[in-house]
Amino acid sequence: MRAKVPVYSSDDDGRVVGLVSVGIQASVLGQDIRHEILAVAAVAVAALAVGALVSLALVRRLDRATLQVGPEELANMVRHQEAVLYGLDDGVLGFAQDARVTLSNQRARELLGWSGDDDAGPVPAEIRAMVDRVLPRSPLGDSSSAPERRRVALGDRILLVTAVAVRRGDVSVGAVVTVQDETQVLTMAEQLESVTAMAQALRAQRHEFANRLHTVMGLVTTGATDEAVSYMGAILRRGPVAAPVEGLELITDAYLRALLEAKGTVSAEAGITLRVAPDSLVLNRISEPEDVTLILGNLIDNAIRAALQNRSEDTAAGAGQLPLEPSGGLVELHLLSEGEDLHGVVTDTGPGIDEDMNTSEIFTEGVTGRGETPSPGQRPPWGERHQQEHGHGIGLALCRRVAQRRGGRVWVIAAHDERLGGASFGIHLRDVLEHDTPVPEEQP
């Protein structure tokens, strides 16, 4: 390759006085190009090798971080996670290996009382301790501990918390905690038990009413009208059913009568007398039978248990068995209506509440009336069946929560009643009675 350039005269007359010619051989140019290509190729190979090494390290790190889950599987997992977390009615918390909260759904934040939409907030110490117990000490450690489940009282709720360690292959990835609001479940169970007791009492009433109607029909059919009138008068004086509850004729509401008749039968079997105080007066009918029967039923059950416990402590013989005859134990119930509100007092002849115990503590979940948390195998004095149906340390907590939910309260009036000697509990329930309805005047 060659280039030529003319040389002009210095007289500015445009004359060409010379010529400059420069050239390079094609072989030299080709050699230079080959050198450049080799250099570029070397740099490209070096860059490719470095990129491959970096990519391999990045892939390995991503495999460790994602537990060898591919992009498509990760996308499916995210979609499924969203559907599961926000479709459940239970709270879900995810914990990393270092017991740090990494995941929470809206329900968990509501139950734990976290403010706003924060994914993490203060975790109760009991839940934190459960997570620490189920997590292995190292990611590759053996997690042989079984899932841990226990009740946790938080504010006005009773939460059932379950902590489970999570592993993928041989690697521990943390723990999952599910939180259920057991207050609703326990309340519904107590309400169902009260309704069942009332239904049994109503069936007994129906059976006795049928027998009495058959008797009246027989007397009328045979022409013994005087005897029929006398028999009906006796029925009106005694009440609808001869239930083992003293003063039951003072209660006219069907729900309260059914509850007291059912509890009266249970107390009579245990040798305890259930009595309605003579100054009780409930004018209006019950409009919220589930809540009223739940609270009254729990307090009466506790009073019967306390009265029977006091009797069992006084007579060591025959402990743990039902008595054949009453022993003088007594549970007394006062009920008064005030507009739409219901006031009540439940007192027993039991041992009362320990003097060294704060009376507000007995409304804490897991604490019994004597400040003790019974062991799982403990059997109450009045039979194994009653222990299976009535849990210890939950009833009073439920009573207070249900009453507070309606704007009322349940409290301890006296740890030792001056008259009966046992504990005395007060009840104030708002808006549980029907409105006063004036009786319409007769038309002429």
VMD Tcl script that draws the C-alpha trace (Angstrom):
set ca {
  {0.00 0.00 0.00}
  {1.43 3.43 -1.05}
  {0.46 7.11 -0.73}
  {1.92 10.06 -2.76}
  {1.73 13.80 -1.94}
  {3.01 16.69 -4.25}
  {5.38 19.41 -2.99}
  {4.57 22.95 -4.22}
  {6.90 25.91 -4.85}
  {7.40 28.50 -2.10}
  {6.72 31.33 -4.63}
  {2.99 30.68 -4.43}
  {2.80 30.26 -8.17}
  {1.32 26.74 -7.91}
  {4.27 24.98 -9.44}
  {4.94 21.38 -8.37}
  {8.58 21.11 -7.50}
  {8.66 17.68 -5.87}
  {6.89 14.52 -4.71}
  {6.71 12.60 -1.40}
  {5.88 8.89 -1.65}
  {5.34 6.59 1.40}
  {4.55 2.86 1.25}
  {4.19 -0.25 3.47}
  {4.30 -3.81 2.42}
  {1.09 -5.92 2.72}
  {2.95 -8.64 4.64}
  {3.87 -6.19 7.39}
  {0.26 -4.96 7.66}
  {-1.08 -8.52 7.85}
  {1.40 -9.36 10.60}
  {0.29 -6.34 12.65}
  {-3.36 -7.31 12.23}
  {-2.62 -10.85 13.36}
  {-0.90 -9.48 16.46}
  {-3.94 -7.34 17.29}
  {-6.32 -10.25 16.75}
  {-4.28 -12.47 19.04}
  {-4.24 -9.79 21.73}
  {-8.02 -9.27 21.50}
  {-8.59 -13.03 21.54}
  {-6.42 -13.43 24.64}
  {-8.31 -10.68 26.44}
  {-11.67 -12.21 25.40}
  {-10.66 -15.68 26.60}
  {-9.45 -14.26 29.91}
  {-12.71 -12.30 30.36}
  {-14.77 -15.40 29.48}
  {-12.86 -17.48 32.02}
  {-13.32 -14.87 34.74}
  {-17.03 -14.57 33.87}
  {-17.47 -18.34 33.99}
  {-15.82 -18.53 37.40}
  {-17.92 -15.66 38.73}
  {-21.10 -17.20 37.29}
  {-20.30 -20.57 38.83}
  {-19.75 -18.95 42.24}
  {-22.97 -16.96 41.88}
  {-24.94 -20.07 40.90}
  {-23.62 -21.96 43.89}
  {-24.49 -19.08 46.21}
  {-27.98 -18.82 44.72}
  {-28.44 -22.57 45.09}
  {-27.53 -22.32 48.74}
  {-29.79 -19.30 49.25}
  {-32.76 -20.78 47.37}
  {-32.16 -24.41 48.41}
  {-31.71 -25.38 44.74}
  {-35.14 -24.11 43.75}
  {-35.44 -22.91 40.17}
  {-36.95 -19.60 38.99}
  {-40.25 -21.14 37.87}
  {-40.58 -23.05 41.11}
  {-39.77 -19.90 43.07}
  {-42.53 -18.03 41.24}
  {-45.02 -20.81 42.02}
  {-43.93 -20.86 45.63}
  {-44.46 -17.11 45.94}
  {-47.96 -17.38 44.47}
  {-48.82 -20.31 46.73}
  {-47.37 -18.50 49.74}
  {-49.53 -15.47 49.11}
  {-52.62 -17.65 48.72}
  {-51.91 -19.64 51.89}
  {-50.84 -16.76 54.12}
  {-53.72 -14.46 53.32}
  {-56.36 -17.15 52.82}
  {-56.01 -18.62 56.31}
  {-58.00 -17.48 59.31}
  {-55.03 -18.37 61.54}
  {-51.97 -16.25 62.11}
  {-48.71 -17.46 60.57}
  {-45.20 -16.34 61.56}
  {-41.97 -17.39 59.86}
  {-38.69 -17.40 61.79}
  {-35.17 -17.67 60.38}
  {-32.50 -19.90 61.85}
  {-31.45 -17.05 64.16}
  {-35.03 -16.75 65.51}
  {-35.61 -13.55 63.55}
  {-39.11 -12.89 62.20}
  {-39.00 -13.06 58.41}
  {-42.65 -13.57 57.52}
  {-46.08 -12.73 58.93}
  {-49.59 -12.51 57.59}
  {-52.24 -9.94 58.43}
  {-54.05 -12.24 60.86}
  {-50.88 -12.79 62.92}
  {-50.28 -9.05 63.09}
  {-53.82 -8.51 64.33}
  {-53.61 -11.23 67.00}
  {-50.23 -10.02 68.26}
  {-51.30 -6.38 68.23}
  {-48.66 -5.11 65.80}
  {-49.32 -1.63 64.50}
  {-49.59 -0.81 60.80}
  {-48.46 -3.20 58.10}
  {-45.05 -3.96 59.63}
  {-43.88 -7.48 58.84}
  {-42.22 -7.76 62.24}
  {-43.03 -6.46 65.69}
  {-42.58 -7.39 69.34}
  {-42.93 -11.14 69.81}
  {-44.21 -12.28 73.24}
  {-41.53 -13.92 75.36}
  {-43.47 -17.21 75.58}
  {-43.64 -17.52 71.78}
  {-39.96 -16.57 71.46}
  {-39.02 -19.29 73.98}
  {-41.05 -21.88 72.04}
  {-39.20 -20.99 68.82}
  {-35.82 -21.24 70.56}
  {-36.70 -24.72 71.84}
  {-37.75 -26.17 68.47}
  {-34.90 -24.68 66.42}
  {-31.64 -26.71 66.18}
  {-28.46 -25.01 67.31}
  {-26.98 -25.08 63.79}
  {-28.51 -25.22 60.28}
  {-27.12 -28.73 59.78}
  {-28.05 -29.89 63.27}
  {-30.60 -32.59 63.89}
  {-34.03 -31.18 64.79}
  {-35.56 -34.10 66.64}
  {-37.84 -32.01 68.84}
  {-41.54 -32.49 68.25}
  {-43.85 -29.55 67.52}
  {-44.57 -27.55 70.64}
  {-48.11 -26.40 71.38}
  {-49.38 -24.33 74.29}
  {-51.90 -21.64 75.21}
  {-50.69 -18.06 75.57}
  {-52.74 -15.29 77.17}
  {-52.24 -12.02 75.32}
  {-54.43 -9.07 76.24}
  {-58.07 -10.13 76.14}
  {-57.36 -13.19 74.00}
  {-56.38 -16.79 74.65}
  {-54.09 -17.87 71.81}
  {-53.24 -21.44 70.88}
  {-49.65 -21.28 69.59}
  {-47.94 -24.11 67.69}
  {-44.21 -23.94 66.84}
  {-42.72 -26.34 64.28}
  {-39.15 -26.55 62.97}
  {-38.89 -26.53 59.16}
  {-36.24 -28.40 57.19}
  {-35.55 -28.81 53.50}
  {-33.47 -31.88 52.98}
  {-30.71 -31.85 55.57}
  {-30.76 -28.10 56.10}
  {-32.77 -26.30 58.77}
  {-34.47 -23.23 57.31}
  {-36.09 -21.93 60.51}
  {-39.46 -22.41 62.17}
  {-43.11 -21.71 61.50}
  {-45.48 -20.59 64.24}
  {-49.26 -20.74 63.81}
  {-51.44 -18.64 66.09}
  {-55.12 -19.41 66.62}
  {-57.59 -17.30 68.55}
  {-58.88 -20.01 70.88}
  {-61.09 -17.55 72.74}
  {-63.79 -17.96 70.10}
  {-63.47 -21.76 70.09}
  {-63.62 -22.06 73.88}
  {-66.51 -19.61 74.06}
  {-68.45 -21.57 71.46}
  {-67.71 -24.83 73.29}
  {-68.94 -23.40 76.60}
  {-72.03 -21.98 74.91}
  {-72.73 -25.30 73.23}
  {-72.42 -27.08 76.56}
  {-74.86 -24.64 78.16}
  {-77.32 -25.03 75.29}
  {-77.02 -28.82 75.53}
  {-77.74 -28.71 79.26}
  {-80.76 -26.50 78.66}
  {-82.02 -28.80 75.91}
  {-81.79 -31.79 78.24}
  {-83.71 -29.89 80.90}
  {-86.36 -28.88 78.36}
  {-86.72 -32.49 77.24}
  {-87.27 -33.48 80.88}
  {-89.90 -30.76 81.18}
  {-91.62 -31.95 78.02}
  {-91.72 -35.52 79.35}
  {-93.21 -34.44 82.67}
  {-95.68 -32.10 80.99}
  {-96.84 -34.98 78.80}
  {-97.34 -37.19 81.85}
  {-99.32 -34.49 83.62}
  {-101.47 -33.80 80.58}
  {-102.21 -37.52 80.28}
  {-103.27 -37.54 83.92}
  {-105.52 -34.53 83.42}
  {-107.00 -36.05 80.26}
  {-107.73 -39.26 82.14}
  {-109.44 -37.43 84.99}
  {-111.57 -35.36 82.60}
  {-112.44 -38.39 80.49}
  {-113.66 -40.33 83.52}
  {-115.70 -37.36 84.71}
  {-113.55 -36.62 87.76}
  {-113.53 -32.88 87.10}
  {-113.05 -31.93 90.75}
  {-109.93 -34.08 90.97}
  {-108.68 -32.59 87.69}
  {-109.13 -29.05 89.01}
  {-107.37 -29.93 92.26}
  {-104.53 -31.62 90.37}
  {-104.04 -28.59 88.09}
  {-104.05 -26.28 91.11}
  {-101.32 -28.34 92.73}
  {-99.28 -28.16 89.54}
  {-99.61 -24.39 89.41}
  {-98.49 -24.09 93.02}
  {-95.47 -26.38 92.64}
  {-94.29 -25.11 89.27}
  {-93.82 -26.85 85.95}
  {-91.21 -29.43 86.99}
  {-90.05 -30.55 90.38}
  {-86.37 -29.67 89.82}
  {-83.84 -30.08 92.67}
  {-83.28 -26.29 92.91}
  {-84.60 -24.35 95.87}
  {-86.39 -21.14 94.94}
  {-86.60 -21.99 91.24}
  {-90.16 -20.66 91.13}
  {-88.70 -17.14 91.42}
  {-87.16 -17.50 87.94}
  {-89.60 -17.23 85.04}
  {-87.22 -16.95 82.08}
  {-87.10 -20.22 80.12}
  {-83.35 -20.08 79.49}
  {-82.45 -19.41 83.12}
  {-84.87 -22.09 84.35}
  {-83.45 -24.67 81.96}
  {-79.86 -23.82 82.95}
  {-80.60 -23.96 86.68}
  {-82.54 -27.22 86.34}
  {-79.61 -28.82 84.51}
  {-77.09 -27.52 87.06}
  {-79.42 -28.51 89.89}
  {-79.43 -32.09 88.66}
  {-75.62 -32.12 88.50}
  {-75.26 -30.56 91.96}
  {-77.79 -32.99 93.44}
  {-75.78 -35.92 92.07}
  {-72.69 -34.43 93.73}
  {-74.54 -33.94 97.05}
  {-74.57 -30.14 96.81}
  {-77.70 -27.98 97.16}
  {-78.29 -25.31 94.52}
  {-80.49 -22.48 95.76}
  {-81.93 -19.29 94.27}
  {-81.94 -16.49 96.86}
  {-85.42 -15.37 97.96}
  {-84.77 -11.74 96.96}
  {-83.97 -12.64 93.34}
  {-86.09 -10.90 90.70}
  {-85.65 -10.95 86.91}
  {-88.47 -9.11 85.17}
  {-87.50 -9.25 81.51}
  {-86.60 -12.22 79.37}
  {-83.05 -13.09 78.37}
  {-82.12 -11.79 74.90}
  {-78.54 -13.14 74.85}
  {-78.87 -16.68 76.25}
  {-75.48 -17.91 74.98}
  {-73.41 -15.35 76.89}
  {-75.58 -15.40 80.02}
  {-75.63 -19.19 80.30}
  {-71.89 -19.40 79.57}
  {-70.99 -17.07 82.44}
  {-73.55 -18.36 84.94}
  {-72.86 -21.98 84.02}
  {-69.10 -21.60 84.58}
  {-69.52 -19.81 87.89}
  {-72.06 -22.36 89.16}
  {-69.80 -25.26 88.08}
  {-66.85 -23.69 89.90}
  {-68.99 -23.11 92.98}
  {-70.20 -26.73 92.99}
  {-66.63 -27.94 92.61}
  {-65.48 -25.69 95.47}
  {-68.30 -26.79 97.78}
  {-67.58 -30.43 97.03}
  {-63.85 -29.90 97.51}
  {-64.47 -28.40 100.94}
  {-66.63 -31.40 101.84}
  {-63.96 -33.80 100.56}
  {-61.28 -32.09 102.65}
  {-63.45 -32.34 105.74}
  {-64.20 -36.05 105.17}
  {-61.15 -37.87 103.94}
  {-63.03 -41.12 103.48}
  {-64.46 -41.67 100.04}
  {-62.42 -38.96 98.35}
  {-62.85 -38.89 94.56}
  {-66.29 -40.59 94.64}
  {-69.78 -39.15 94.38}
  {-71.66 -39.12 97.69}
  {-74.96 -40.93 98.03}
  {-76.53 -38.30 100.29}
  {-76.23 -34.50 100.55}
  {-73.54 -33.30 102.91}
  {-74.69 -29.75 103.58}
  {-72.72 -28.11 100.75}
  {-74.55 -25.12 99.29}
  {-74.34 -22.89 96.20}
  {-76.50 -19.78 96.33}
  {-77.43 -17.61 93.35}
  {-78.79 -14.05 93.46}
  {-80.22 -12.58 90.24}
  {-81.61 -9.07 89.76}
  {-82.62 -7.23 86.60}
  {-82.07 -3.52 85.99}
  {-83.63 -2.51 82.71}
  {-81.65 -4.40 80.08}
  {-78.82 -5.24 82.51}
  {-78.51 -8.36 84.62}
  {-76.81 -8.44 88.02}
  {-75.89 -11.62 89.82}
  {-73.94 -13.06 92.74}
  {-72.75 -16.67 93.04}
  {-71.61 -17.79 96.50}
  {-70.61 -21.22 97.80}
  {-69.64 -22.97 101.01}
  {-66.24 -24.02 99.66}
  {-62.78 -23.19 101.02}
  {-62.74 -19.80 99.28}
  {-59.69 -18.17 97.72}
  {-56.25 -18.28 99.35}
  {-55.54 -15.16 101.38}
  {-52.07 -14.68 99.90}
  {-53.41 -14.68 96.34}
  {-54.42 -11.61 94.38}
  {-58.09 -12.08 93.44}
  {-57.48 -10.68 89.95}
  {-55.01 -13.50 89.23}
  {-57.71 -16.17 89.18}
  {-59.07 -14.65 85.98}
  {-55.75 -15.43 84.28}
  {-55.82 -18.38 81.88}
  {-54.35 -21.51 83.49}
  {-54.93 -20.48 87.12}
  {-57.57 -22.21 89.24}
  {-59.60 -20.72 92.07}
  {-56.98 -21.79 94.61}
  {-54.04 -20.36 92.63}
  {-52.90 -23.71 91.27}
  {-52.44 -24.99 87.76}
  {-53.52 -28.66 87.89}
  {-51.43 -31.36 86.30}
  {-52.79 -33.05 83.15}
  {-53.55 -36.26 85.03}
  {-55.21 -34.72 88.07}
  {-58.75 -35.92 88.74}
  {-61.24 -33.64 90.51}
  {-63.21 -35.01 93.47}
  {-66.50 -35.28 91.60}
  {-65.55 -37.70 88.89}
  {-63.54 -38.20 85.76}
  {-66.44 -37.34 83.43}
  {-66.76 -33.82 84.81}
  {-63.04 -33.18 84.41}
  {-63.23 -34.17 80.75}
  {-66.13 -31.80 80.15}
  {-64.86 -28.85 82.20}
  {-61.27 -27.63 81.77}
  {-59.39 -26.14 84.70}
  {-58.08 -22.60 84.55}
  {-60.07 -21.47 81.48}
  {-63.66 -20.89 82.63}
  {-63.07 -17.76 84.71}
  {-60.87 -16.21 82.03}
  {-63.61 -16.83 79.47}
  {-66.28 -15.41 81.78}
  {-64.40 -12.15 82.23}
  {-63.63 -11.82 78.50}
  {-67.24 -12.46 77.46}
  {-68.53 -9.99 80.07}
  {-66.03 -7.32 79.05}
  {-66.94 -7.81 75.42}
  {-70.50 -6.81 76.33}
  {-69.35 -3.87 78.46}
  {-69.91 -5.71 81.75}
  {-67.63 -7.39 84.23}
  {-67.11 -10.41 86.47}
  {-65.24 -9.89 89.71}
  {-64.56 -11.35 93.15}
  {-66.79 -9.79 95.80}
  {-65.23 -11.70 98.71}
  {-62.54 -14.35 98.97}
  {-64.41 -15.73 101.99}
  {-68.07 -14.83 102.30}
  {-69.08 -13.88 105.85}
  {-72.27 -15.93 105.71}
  {-71.40 -19.04 103.67}
  {-67.61 -19.03 104.02}
  {-66.72 -19.66 100.39}
  {-65.86 -17.35 97.51}
  {-68.44 -14.88 96.24}
  {-68.40 -13.73 92.60}
  {-70.29 -10.76 91.18}
  {-71.74 -10.46 87.67}
  {-72.86 -7.41 85.72}
  {-73.94 -8.04 82.14}
  {-75.11 -5.19 79.93}
  {-77.85 -5.38 77.30}
  {-78.67 -9.05 77.83}
  {-82.36 -8.56 78.67}
  {-85.17 -7.64 76.31}
  {-86.66 -4.15 76.19}
  {-89.68 -3.41 78.33}
  {-92.74 -3.87 76.11}
  {-95.97 -2.27 77.34}
  {-98.99 -4.54 77.45}
  {-101.54 -3.38 74.82}
  {-104.93 -2.33 76.15}
  {-107.91 -4.49 75.27}
  {-110.13 -3.13 72.55}
  {-113.83 -2.73 73.50}
}
mol new
graphics top color blue
foreach p $ca { graphics top sphere $p radius 0.5 }
foreach p [lrange $ca 0 end-1] q [lrange $ca 1 end] { graphics top cylinder $p $q radius 0.2 }
display resetview
